[in-house]
């Protein structure tokens, strides 16, 4: 039980900037289990975003609120997933073979395609959020989307192979067996009484994660940590776009 508690703390610490006020155990077995709590980190991020919105809603006009919220969400996650988003676009934009694409994605430097991809992502998320802040889809947008997007990583990790022979992503893949994956659905249970759009969000998630997963498996023989980040950012942007269409 103590090991799980430390894994929870490590998950919060690694996947967000939310402070953890106790000393953590960095053993390999503890680190592997952090992926299980990724959707819970999504809950924390979503709730913080919602209350951040309540705070800035008092002082700023709605168009500026959307910019501040997207910027704050990037800060709150340490831009970890946005970094993966840019790395993937750099790799895909190179039009090279598998090994070269993986090498480019691992490079800490950001290329032109990564910058373009980030600008498009920031623009899409900001304008979508601007359209949704005064709609009835606020909870789905700010609180629920970060949760389901992160649960999608457990789905992708469980279903698809890992493209590299080592790394933290491979450790996640090796640890996430069927019982733990099925147990991870507990993070989604609140959806079914907190929102009437839970099935819509699940359909969007499944469609995107599965189609992207098959694409990257064909392209790279599997997924990577950068692809996981790409999936989180892409899922959030896509769900927001769907709600923009629904809200019209």
DAQUI-V870731 format. One line per field, one symbol per residue. psi: psi as a letter, one per 30 degrees, with the letter a starting at -180 (. if undefined). A space follows every 50 residues. Layout:
psi=???
This chain:
psi=eeeeeeeeeeeeeeglgkkjhlkljhleeeeefffegeeeeeeeeeeeee feeeeffeflleeeeeeeeeeeeeefgggeeeeeeeeeeeeeffhaleee eeeeefkfkkaeeeeeeeeeeeeeeeeeeeffeglggeeeeeeeefeeee efeeeeeeellkflfaleeeeeeeeileeeeeffffffefefffkfgeee eeeeeeeeeeeeeeeeeeeggalleeeeeeeeeeeeeeeeeeeeeef.
